Amino acid sequence: MTGPATGPAAGAASTRKAERQAEPRGPEPVGWARAQIAGLRELLARPLTSYHLVLGCSALLLALGLMMVLSASSIEALQRIGDPFYWFLKQVTSVAIGLPLMWICSRLPQRFFRLAGYPLMGLSILGLLMVIFLGQELLGAQRWLIIGPFSVQPSEPAKLALVLWGADLLATRARGGRIEWRQLLIPLMPGVALLAVLVMMGRDLGTTLVLMMIFLALLWVVGAPVRLFGGILALLVLATATMIIVEPYRLGRLTGFLHVWETAQDEGFQSAQGLMAIGSGGWFGLGLGAGRQKWNYVPHAESDFIFSILGEELGLMGTLVVVALFGLLGYAGLRIAIRTKDPFIRLAAAATTAWIAGQAVVNIGAVIGVFPVTGIPLPLVSYGGSALLPTLAALGMLLSFAKQEPGAAEALAARGPGPVARALSWLGLYGRAGRRSAGSRAPAGQRTARRPVRPRTAQKGTTEDQTREQPRRHPREQGVT
């Protein structure tokens, strides 16, 4: 046995121990977490947070959608048409039309959207009537109008029409910032019922459910009582059950949803193949383009069930990214609705968020087996120009509303001219107005230096004009000898 160290060795050990105690330590876990939460709160409190979230999430989902449409549709397009890029190029064309539409809508004033709801509502009703008499039936549903080389689905712009028309209808009846829910009984409910009946006559239950989501979002924002919610939900359940019983293929979808693997060769074939696609993806997927279920296994792999191909090729991580992007997009839409005092913006932003986020939840839920298959696309990701264009227009409207949040206009002005204005200035087309607006964005110190200084003759409690209008009296009249 050896005793404790003594002498120089003990002194060196104590010195090293003191140095280790004197070394700076990293932040405590609790303090680090609090600092990160504080930084996140500061980031979310910025005036342009909603604007950047809507723009960034939309761009990422749109890019991911183009990539997945190319992967999911190439095999079927090659077999049926001989061109693996056929549906991808059509989707690219829709994006090329939709992005300028989104950019234009992001720069339109609020008054335009309030006025546009009424003609858009009329055109939607006219288009739905034409579908009933002239529409093309496909897979048990009559939803499309064939106009030359294009196919149009009028029920898709009807969603945007209901958002704008319903929001303006309720906002014009606002009193002191509050909207009476009783105003719903006469104008809004008959309009929603008309749209729902016309859509259902085309045997499109999924779009009808989305229209009801928009309507319920408007009810929620105006503060409708719980008993009205309960009555409308009971009516919806009764109508949905009736429509399922009347149509045999809907009853088959319900049977396939309840008994997926027992009906995997019949009604539950699409659901079973979608679940197998997601399950085979694992954590990180098989690789982009390496999916196997798109080889004539998953029906409508490029549209209704594109989420299953995404899960197979990009794995659980890819699906979580998509869910997170839709979650952030929904958060940004609700943030716009909460931070504004204008009733129209509050109603339109909330209804648009319910439409896009709710449709994404229903589509993803149908793919993973939580909901029955409804046949509605995944916004911004699925193939289809009729669904993509109204969605991009609605997102452009959200960008326009985000610019009206508190402090957003000042933050945008501080950034200087945008890329379009800079490009026009390089070409010499920006003009005197652009230079004047750019000059008005001088630093705050220069602007305050140019402010006129009030004359010192103005006394406290009086204005300059009052000082100027007071007559000058003789010193004797002022009591001075």
C-alpha positions as CSV (number, residue, x, y, z in Angstrom):
1,M,0.0,0.0,0.0
2,T,1.1,3.5,-0.7
3,G,0.3,6.5,1.4
4,P,-1.0,9.9,0.2
5,A,1.3,11.9,-2.0
6,T,3.4,14.4,-0.3
7,G,5.9,17.0,-1.3
8,P,6.2,18.4,-4.8
9,A,3.8,15.7,-6.3
10,A,1.0,16.8,-3.9
11,G,1.6,20.4,-4.8
12,A,1.4,19.8,-8.5
13,A,-1.9,17.8,-8.1
14,S,-3.5,20.5,-6.1
15,T,-2.4,23.1,-8.7
16,R,-4.0,21.0,-11.5
17,K,-7.2,20.7,-9.5
18,A,-7.4,24.4,-9.0
19,E,-6.8,25.1,-12.7
20,R,-9.6,22.7,-13.6
21,Q,-12.0,24.5,-11.2
22,A,-11.0,27.8,-12.7
23,E,-11.7,26.8,-16.3
24,P,-14.8,28.4,-17.7
25,R,-17.7,25.9,-18.1
26,G,-20.3,25.9,-20.8
27,P,-23.8,27.2,-20.3
28,E,-26.1,25.2,-18.1
29,P,-28.7,23.1,-20.1
30,V,-31.6,25.0,-18.5
31,G,-30.0,28.4,-19.3
32,W,-29.2,27.4,-22.8
33,A,-32.7,26.2,-23.4
34,R,-34.1,29.5,-22.1
35,A,-31.8,31.4,-24.3
36,Q,-32.9,29.5,-27.3
37,I,-36.6,30.0,-26.5
38,A,-36.0,33.7,-26.0
39,G,-34.2,33.9,-29.4
40,L,-37.1,32.1,-31.0
41,R,-39.6,34.4,-29.5
42,E,-37.6,37.4,-30.6
43,L,-37.5,35.9,-34.1
44,L,-41.3,35.3,-34.2
45,A,-42.0,38.8,-32.9
46,R,-40.5,40.4,-36.0
47,P,-43.0,42.2,-38.2
48,L,-42.2,40.3,-41.4
49,T,-42.2,36.8,-39.8
50,S,-45.5,35.9,-41.3
51,Y,-44.5,37.1,-44.7
52,H,-41.3,35.1,-44.8
53,L,-43.0,32.0,-43.4
54,V,-45.7,32.0,-46.1
55,L,-43.3,32.7,-48.8
56,G,-40.6,30.2,-47.7
57,C,-43.0,27.3,-46.9
58,S,-44.9,27.8,-50.2
59,A,-41.7,27.8,-52.2
60,L,-40.3,24.7,-50.5
61,L,-43.6,22.8,-50.9
62,L,-43.9,23.8,-54.5
63,A,-40.4,22.7,-55.3
64,L,-40.9,19.4,-53.5
65,G,-44.1,18.9,-55.4
66,L,-42.5,19.4,-58.8
67,M,-39.8,16.9,-57.8
68,M,-42.4,14.3,-56.6
69,V,-44.7,14.7,-59.6
70,L,-41.8,14.0,-61.9
71,S,-40.9,10.9,-59.9
72,A,-44.5,9.6,-59.3
73,S,-45.9,10.2,-62.8
74,S,-42.9,9.2,-65.0
75,I,-43.6,5.5,-65.2
76,E,-47.3,5.8,-66.0
77,A,-46.7,8.6,-68.5
78,L,-44.1,6.5,-70.3
79,Q,-46.4,3.5,-70.5
80,R,-49.6,5.4,-71.5
81,I,-48.2,8.3,-73.6
82,G,-44.6,7.4,-74.4
83,D,-43.2,10.5,-72.7
84,P,-42.1,10.2,-69.1
85,F,-42.1,14.0,-68.7
86,Y,-45.7,14.6,-70.0
87,W,-47.5,15.3,-66.7
88,F,-44.4,16.9,-65.2
89,L,-44.3,19.5,-68.0
90,K,-48.0,20.2,-67.6
91,Q,-47.4,20.8,-63.9
92,V,-44.4,23.1,-64.8
93,T,-46.8,25.0,-67.1
94,S,-49.3,25.4,-64.2
95,V,-46.5,26.6,-61.9
96,A,-45.3,29.1,-64.6
97,I,-48.8,30.6,-64.7
98,G,-49.4,30.4,-60.9
99,L,-46.2,32.1,-59.7
100,P,-46.9,35.4,-61.6
101,L,-50.5,35.1,-60.3
102,M,-49.2,34.8,-56.8
103,W,-46.8,37.7,-57.2
104,I,-49.6,39.9,-58.6
105,C,-52.0,39.0,-55.7
106,S,-49.3,39.8,-53.2
107,R,-49.2,43.4,-54.4
108,L,-53.0,43.9,-54.8
109,P,-54.8,46.1,-52.2
110,Q,-57.4,44.7,-49.8
111,R,-60.2,46.4,-51.7
112,F,-59.5,44.3,-54.8
113,F,-60.1,41.1,-52.9
114,R,-63.3,42.4,-51.3
115,L,-64.7,43.2,-54.7
116,A,-63.4,40.1,-56.5
117,G,-65.3,37.7,-54.3
118,Y,-68.7,38.5,-55.9
119,P,-67.8,37.9,-59.6
120,L,-65.7,34.9,-58.7
121,M,-68.6,33.5,-56.8
122,G,-70.9,33.9,-59.8
123,L,-68.4,32.4,-62.2
124,S,-67.9,29.4,-59.8
125,I,-71.7,28.8,-59.7
126,L,-71.9,29.0,-63.5
127,G,-69.0,26.6,-63.9
128,L,-70.5,24.1,-61.5
129,L,-73.8,24.3,-63.4
130,M,-71.9,23.6,-66.6
131,V,-70.2,20.6,-65.1
132,I,-73.6,19.1,-64.3
133,F,-74.8,19.3,-67.9
134,L,-71.6,19.3,-69.9
135,G,-68.9,17.9,-67.6
136,Q,-66.9,14.7,-68.1
137,E,-67.3,11.8,-65.8
138,L,-64.3,10.0,-64.6
139,L,-64.0,7.3,-61.9
140,G,-67.6,7.8,-60.7
141,A,-67.3,11.6,-60.3
142,Q,-68.3,14.4,-62.7
143,R,-66.0,17.2,-61.9
144,W,-64.2,18.4,-65.1
145,L,-65.0,20.7,-68.0
146,I,-63.0,20.0,-71.2
147,I,-62.0,23.3,-72.9
148,G,-59.9,22.5,-75.9
149,P,-56.6,20.8,-74.7
150,F,-57.3,21.9,-71.1
151,S,-59.5,20.3,-68.4
152,V,-60.9,22.6,-65.7
153,Q,-62.4,21.7,-62.3
154,P,-64.7,24.6,-61.3
155,S,-65.0,23.3,-57.7
156,E,-61.4,24.4,-57.0
157,P,-61.8,28.1,-57.6
158,A,-65.1,27.8,-55.7
159,K,-63.1,27.5,-52.5
160,L,-61.3,30.8,-53.1
161,A,-64.7,32.4,-54.1
162,L,-66.3,31.3,-50.8
163,V,-63.4,32.6,-48.8
164,L,-63.5,36.1,-50.4
165,W,-67.3,36.3,-50.7
166,G,-68.0,35.1,-47.2
167,A,-65.3,37.3,-45.6
168,D,-66.5,40.4,-47.3
169,L,-70.2,39.6,-46.5
170,L,-69.4,39.3,-42.8
171,A,-66.9,42.2,-42.7
172,T,-69.4,44.7,-44.1
173,R,-71.7,43.9,-41.2
174,A,-69.1,44.4,-38.6
175,R,-70.0,46.8,-35.8
176,G,-67.2,48.2,-33.7
177,G,-64.9,45.4,-34.7
178,R,-67.4,42.7,-33.7
179,I,-69.4,40.6,-36.1
180,E,-72.8,39.3,-35.2
181,W,-73.2,35.6,-35.9
182,R,-76.9,36.1,-36.6
183,Q,-75.9,37.8,-39.9
184,L,-75.0,34.3,-41.1
185,L,-78.6,33.0,-41.2
186,I,-79.8,34.9,-44.3
187,P,-76.9,35.7,-46.7
188,L,-74.1,33.2,-46.1
189,M,-75.8,29.9,-45.3
190,P,-77.9,29.8,-48.5
191,G,-74.8,30.6,-50.6
192,V,-72.7,27.8,-48.9
193,A,-75.7,25.4,-49.3
194,L,-75.9,26.2,-53.0
195,L,-72.2,25.6,-53.6
196,A,-72.3,22.4,-51.6
197,V,-75.4,21.0,-53.5
198,L,-73.8,21.9,-56.9
199,V,-70.5,20.2,-56.0
200,M,-72.3,17.1,-54.6
201,M,-74.4,16.9,-57.8
202,G,-71.0,16.3,-59.5
203,R,-70.4,13.5,-56.8
204,D,-67.4,15.2,-55.2
205,L,-67.7,14.6,-51.5
206,G,-64.1,15.6,-50.7
207,T,-64.5,19.2,-52.1
208,T,-67.8,19.5,-50.2
209,L,-66.0,18.7,-47.0
210,V,-63.4,21.4,-47.7
211,L,-66.1,24.0,-48.4
212,M,-67.6,23.1,-45.0
213,M,-64.2,23.6,-43.4
214,I,-64.1,27.1,-44.8
215,F,-67.6,27.8,-43.6
216,L,-66.9,26.5,-40.1
217,A,-63.7,28.7,-40.0
218,L,-65.8,31.7,-40.7
219,L,-68.2,30.7,-38.0
220,W,-65.4,30.3,-35.5
221,V,-63.9,33.8,-36.3
222,V,-67.3,35.6,-35.9
223,G,-67.8,33.9,-32.6
224,A,-70.8,31.7,-33.3
225,P,-72.3,29.9,-30.3
226,V,-71.5,26.3,-29.6
227,R,-75.1,25.3,-30.3
228,L,-74.9,26.6,-33.8
229,F,-71.7,24.6,-34.4
230,G,-73.4,21.5,-33.0
231,G,-76.4,21.9,-35.3
232,I,-74.3,22.4,-38.4
233,L,-72.0,19.5,-37.6
234,A,-75.0,17.2,-36.9
235,L,-76.5,18.3,-40.3
236,L,-73.2,17.6,-42.0
237,V,-72.9,14.2,-40.5
238,L,-76.4,13.3,-41.5
239,A,-75.9,14.6,-45.1
240,T,-72.6,12.7,-45.4
241,A,-74.1,9.5,-44.2
242,T,-76.9,9.8,-46.6
243,M,-74.6,10.5,-49.5
244,I,-72.4,7.5,-48.6
245,I,-75.4,5.2,-48.4
246,V,-76.8,6.4,-51.7
247,E,-73.6,5.9,-53.7
248,P,-72.2,2.3,-53.7
249,Y,-68.6,3.4,-54.5
250,R,-68.6,5.6,-51.4
251,L,-69.9,2.8,-49.3
252,G,-67.1,0.6,-50.7
253,R,-64.5,3.3,-49.7
254,L,-65.8,3.3,-46.2
255,T,-65.7,-0.5,-46.1
256,G,-62.1,-0.4,-47.4
257,F,-61.2,2.1,-44.8
258,L,-62.6,0.0,-41.9
259,H,-61.2,-3.3,-43.2
260,V,-58.1,-2.4,-45.2
261,W,-56.3,-5.7,-45.3
262,E,-59.4,-7.8,-45.5
263,T,-60.4,-5.9,-48.7
264,A,-56.8,-5.3,-50.0
265,Q,-57.7,-6.9,-53.4
266,D,-60.9,-4.9,-53.8
267,E,-62.1,-1.7,-52.1
268,G,-59.1,-1.4,-49.9
269,F,-56.5,-1.8,-52.7
270,Q,-55.5,1.8,-52.9
271,S,-55.2,2.2,-49.1
272,A,-53.2,-1.0,-48.7
273,Q,-50.8,-0.1,-51.4
274,G,-50.3,3.4,-50.0
275,L,-49.6,2.0,-46.5
276,M,-47.1,-0.5,-48.0
277,A,-45.3,2.3,-49.9
278,I,-44.9,4.4,-46.7
279,G,-43.9,1.4,-44.7
280,S,-41.2,0.4,-47.1
281,G,-39.6,3.8,-47.0
282,G,-38.1,3.4,-43.5
283,W,-36.4,6.4,-41.9
284,F,-34.7,7.9,-44.9
285,G,-36.4,6.3,-47.9
286,L,-35.3,4.3,-50.8
287,G,-34.0,7.3,-52.7
288,L,-35.6,9.8,-55.0
289,G,-36.9,8.0,-58.1
290,A,-36.2,4.5,-56.6
291,G,-39.8,3.9,-55.4
292,R,-41.4,0.6,-56.5
293,Q,-45.1,1.2,-55.7
294,K,-45.5,3.7,-58.5
295,W,-45.0,0.9,-61.0
296,N,-48.8,0.4,-61.4
297,Y,-49.4,-0.5,-57.8
298,V,-50.6,2.8,-56.1
299,P,-53.5,4.3,-58.1
300,H,-53.2,8.1,-58.7
301,A,-49.7,8.2,-57.4
302,E,-49.1,11.6,-58.8
303,S,-52.2,13.3,-57.3
304,D,-54.3,11.9,-54.5
305,F,-51.6,9.5,-53.1
306,I,-48.4,11.4,-53.8
307,F,-47.7,11.5,-50.1
308,S,-47.3,7.7,-50.1
309,I,-44.7,7.9,-52.9
310,L,-43.0,10.7,-51.0
311,G,-42.8,8.5,-47.9
312,E,-41.4,5.6,-49.8
313,E,-38.7,7.6,-51.6
314,L,-37.8,10.1,-48.8
315,G,-38.7,8.1,-45.8
316,L,-40.1,9.2,-42.5
317,M,-37.8,12.3,-42.4
318,G,-39.3,13.5,-45.7
319,T,-42.9,13.1,-44.6
320,L,-42.1,14.9,-41.3
321,V,-40.6,17.8,-43.3
322,V,-43.8,18.1,-45.3
323,V,-46.0,18.0,-42.2
324,A,-43.7,20.6,-40.6
325,L,-44.0,22.9,-43.6
326,F,-47.8,22.7,-43.6
327,G,-47.7,23.3,-39.8
328,L,-45.6,26.5,-40.3
329,L,-47.8,27.6,-43.1
330,G,-50.9,27.2,-40.9
331,Y,-49.2,29.1,-38.1
332,A,-48.3,32.0,-40.4
333,G,-51.9,32.2,-41.6
334,L,-53.3,32.3,-38.1
335,R,-50.7,34.8,-37.0
336,I,-51.8,37.1,-39.8
337,A,-55.4,36.7,-38.7
338,I,-54.6,37.3,-35.0
339,R,-52.3,40.4,-35.5
340,T,-54.8,42.4,-37.6
341,K,-57.7,44.5,-36.5
342,D,-59.4,44.6,-39.9
343,P,-62.4,42.2,-39.9
344,F,-62.0,41.2,-43.6
345,I,-58.4,40.3,-43.3
346,R,-59.0,38.3,-40.1
347,L,-61.9,36.4,-41.7
348,A,-60.1,35.8,-45.1
349,A,-56.8,34.8,-43.5
350,A,-58.4,32.3,-41.1
351,A,-60.6,30.8,-43.8
352,T,-57.7,30.4,-46.2
353,T,-55.6,28.7,-43.5
354,A,-58.5,26.3,-42.7
355,W,-58.8,25.5,-46.4
356,I,-55.1,24.8,-47.2
357,A,-54.1,23.2,-43.9
358,G,-57.4,21.3,-43.5
359,Q,-57.1,19.9,-47.0
360,A,-53.6,18.8,-46.3
361,V,-54.6,17.1,-43.1
362,V,-57.5,15.2,-44.8
363,N,-55.2,14.1,-47.7
364,I,-52.4,12.9,-45.4
365,G,-54.9,11.2,-43.1
366,A,-56.4,9.3,-46.0
367,V,-53.0,8.1,-47.1
368,I,-51.9,6.9,-43.7
369,G,-55.3,5.2,-43.0
370,V,-56.7,7.7,-40.4
371,F,-59.5,9.0,-42.7
372,P,-61.4,7.3,-45.6
373,V,-60.1,8.1,-49.1
374,T,-61.8,11.3,-50.3
375,G,-60.0,12.0,-53.5
376,I,-58.7,15.5,-52.7
377,P,-55.2,16.5,-53.6
378,L,-52.3,17.6,-51.3
379,P,-52.0,21.4,-51.8
380,L,-48.9,22.6,-53.7
381,V,-47.6,19.0,-53.9
382,S,-50.1,17.0,-55.9
383,Y,-50.5,17.1,-59.7
384,G,-53.3,19.4,-61.0
385,G,-53.4,22.9,-62.3
386,S,-57.0,23.5,-61.4
387,A,-56.1,23.0,-57.7
388,L,-52.7,24.7,-57.9
389,L,-53.7,28.1,-59.4
390,P,-56.4,29.0,-56.8
391,T,-54.1,27.9,-54.0
392,L,-51.2,30.1,-55.2
393,A,-53.6,33.0,-55.6
394,A,-54.8,32.5,-52.0
395,L,-51.2,32.4,-50.8
396,G,-50.4,35.6,-52.7
397,M,-53.4,37.2,-50.9
398,L,-51.9,36.1,-47.5
399,L,-48.6,37.7,-48.5
400,S,-50.5,40.9,-49.2
401,F,-52.2,40.7,-45.8
402,A,-48.9,40.0,-44.1
403,K,-47.6,43.3,-45.4
404,Q,-50.3,45.1,-43.4
405,E,-49.3,43.7,-40.0
406,P,-48.0,46.2,-37.4
407,G,-44.5,47.3,-38.4
408,A,-44.5,45.4,-41.6
409,A,-44.7,48.4,-43.9
410,E,-41.8,50.2,-42.1
411,A,-39.7,47.0,-42.3
412,L,-40.4,46.7,-46.0
413,A,-39.5,50.3,-46.6
414,A,-36.3,50.0,-44.7
415,R,-35.2,47.1,-47.0
416,G,-35.1,49.5,-50.1
417,P,-36.4,48.7,-53.6
418,G,-37.2,45.1,-54.4
419,P,-35.6,43.0,-57.1
420,V,-38.1,44.0,-59.7
421,A,-37.6,47.7,-59.0
422,R,-33.8,47.2,-59.1
423,A,-34.0,45.4,-62.4
424,L,-36.1,48.2,-63.8
425,S,-33.7,50.8,-62.6
426,W,-30.8,49.0,-64.3
427,L,-32.8,49.2,-67.5
428,G,-33.5,52.8,-67.0
429,L,-37.3,52.1,-66.6
430,Y,-37.8,52.7,-62.9
431,G,-38.6,56.4,-63.5
432,R,-38.7,59.5,-61.3
433,A,-41.2,57.9,-58.9
434,G,-38.9,55.1,-58.1
435,R,-36.0,57.4,-57.4
436,R,-38.2,59.6,-55.2
437,S,-39.4,56.6,-53.2
438,A,-35.8,55.4,-52.9
439,G,-34.8,58.8,-51.7
440,S,-37.5,58.8,-49.1
441,R,-35.9,55.8,-47.5
442,A,-32.9,57.8,-46.3
443,P,-31.5,56.9,-42.8
444,A,-33.6,58.0,-39.9
445,G,-30.9,60.5,-38.7
446,Q,-31.0,62.4,-42.0
447,R,-34.8,62.5,-42.1
448,T,-35.0,63.9,-38.6
449,A,-32.3,66.5,-39.4
450,R,-34.5,68.0,-42.1
451,R,-37.5,68.5,-39.8
452,P,-38.5,72.1,-39.3
453,V,-37.7,73.5,-35.9
454,R,-40.5,75.2,-34.0
455,P,-39.7,78.9,-33.4
456,R,-38.5,79.7,-29.8
457,T,-41.1,82.5,-29.5
458,A,-43.8,79.8,-29.1
459,Q,-44.4,79.4,-25.4
460,K,-45.3,76.1,-23.7
461,G,-49.0,75.3,-24.1
462,T,-49.4,77.4,-27.3
463,T,-49.0,76.7,-30.9
464,E,-46.9,78.6,-33.5
465,D,-50.0,80.0,-35.1
466,Q,-51.4,81.3,-31.8
467,T,-48.0,82.9,-31.0
468,R,-48.0,84.6,-34.5
469,E,-51.5,85.9,-34.1
470,Q,-50.9,87.6,-30.7
471,P,-50.6,91.4,-31.1
472,R,-47.3,93.0,-30.0
473,R,-48.1,95.4,-27.1
474,H,-46.2,98.5,-25.9
475,P,-43.9,98.0,-22.9
476,R,-46.1,100.4,-20.8
477,E,-49.1,98.1,-21.5
478,Q,-47.1,95.2,-20.2
479,G,-46.4,97.0,-16.9
480,V,-42.8,97.9,-17.7
481,T,-41.7,101.5,-16.9
